[in-house]
Amino acid sequence: MTTQAPEIQVTDKWRVACDGGDGALGHPRVWLSLDEKTGQAVCPYCDKQIVHESVAKG
């Protein structure tokens, strides 16, 4: 059995909300602050990785 890789979202914001998408099938909305050193955050509910565009571009 294989596990699906977590979704990666690129953003230009340093604070983002995640609700898991899919309307009622998602999860409670949480606000995440991207780490200033790594430019990343991970949702504790759905494991979505949020990456700031300055880090994503390399």
C-alpha positions, 0 to 999 in steps of 0.5 A, a space after each residue: 500500500 502506498 501513501 499519497 504525498 501531501 499537497 503543496 501550496 505556494 503562496 505570497 503571504 506569510 500567514 495563511 488559513 487552511 480548512 482542508 478544502 472540500 467544503 464540509 468534508 474538510 477540517 476546522 479552519 486553522 491559521 498558520 504562520 510560515 516560518 521566516 527562516 524556512 518559508 514553510 508551514 505544515 497544516 496539523 490536520 491534513 499535512 498540506 505543505 505551504 511554501 512561500 513563493 520566495 522559497 519555491 523559486 529557489 
